[in-house]
Amino acid sequence: MREIKNVLICGIGAIGSIYADKINTYDSEHLRILVDKTRFEKYQKSPKIFNGRVLNLNYILPDEDNFKADLIIISTKSDGLNDAVKNIKNFVTDETIIMSLLNGVKSEEIISETYGWKHLLLSYFIGHSSMRDGNKIVFDGVGNIVFGVKDSLKTDINDIETVKRFFDKVGISYKTPDNMYRAYWLKYMMNVSTNQPSAILKMTFGQMQKNEKFMSFMKNIMKEVQNIAKAEGVKDTESMIDEAVTAFNKMIPDGRTSMLQDVEAKRKTELDIFAGTMIDFGKKHNIPTPYNMVLKELIEVLENDF
């Protein structure tokens, strides 16, 4: 029975740092954080501080070849994915399980072009947002990695149990839904409908939840995602909006979406994988996406001042 021992994490921002901290506490000897030379020097001078504690991590550079990973977790921003795909090459074997915690619905497709689907799981993080301020990250501990397979004919379903055993040992909370592809798109629906308007309106989760006009606006954005999801082959889309709204209402009132935090810090946002991808899907299926077209224009206005 396969066991996960060596783990490589690529990206230790708001999400990656959560699991770098968890795994490092469990077994620092067999964890490596993949960084380029610039980030290595940066973290040496100014290490990540997670919930008030300095993260003392073992870093590894892309050109090293003395470490082979049983599990690779990619948790970069969307604009770092292509570099991540190239940089993990030396650490991948024929049995390495790869998980991507990136937002959106395209990262696994991109990863599969290089490494195939055999050991590539669909996955995402769902929970309370981490709050990021420079090198400091604060997280209240509420969150799960949701994972599974897109197509059991292409991906080894035994990898699900292998990852579950490892997460149980480490103490990582997770869910493995029966219909992973639908769950994957449900998370995307939440991201598209909350990240983007919150970044424009500068609203916390609580402000959005209490504002009836916002909630109506959010549901109209969700409807666009619902239509696209159905066209992309997602089953049982009828109840997705109600489920997404229920999940949204559980977010902590003082929390801020990752895109709002990016705008406040004048960082490049993930607009390309939200409105950008939605518009592309709309063209592909001849489905109107007017809300996402307007959101894209407005966020580009904000980014123009970065």
ABEGO torsion letter per residue (X at the ends): XBBBABBBBBEBBAAAAAAAAAAAAABAAABBBBBBAAAAAAAAABBBBBGGBBBBBBBBBAABAABBBABBBBABBAAAAAAAAAAAAAABBAABBBBBABBEAAAAAAAAAAAEAAABBBBBBBEBBBBBBEABBBBAGBEBBBBEBABAAABBAAAAAAAAAAAAAAGBBBBBBABAAAAAAAAAAAAAAAAAAAAAAGBBAAAAAABAAAAAAAAAAAAAAAAAAAAAGBBGAAAAAAAAAAAAAABBAABBBAAAAAAAAGBBBAAAABAAAAAAAAAAAGBBBAAAAAAAAAAAAAAAAX
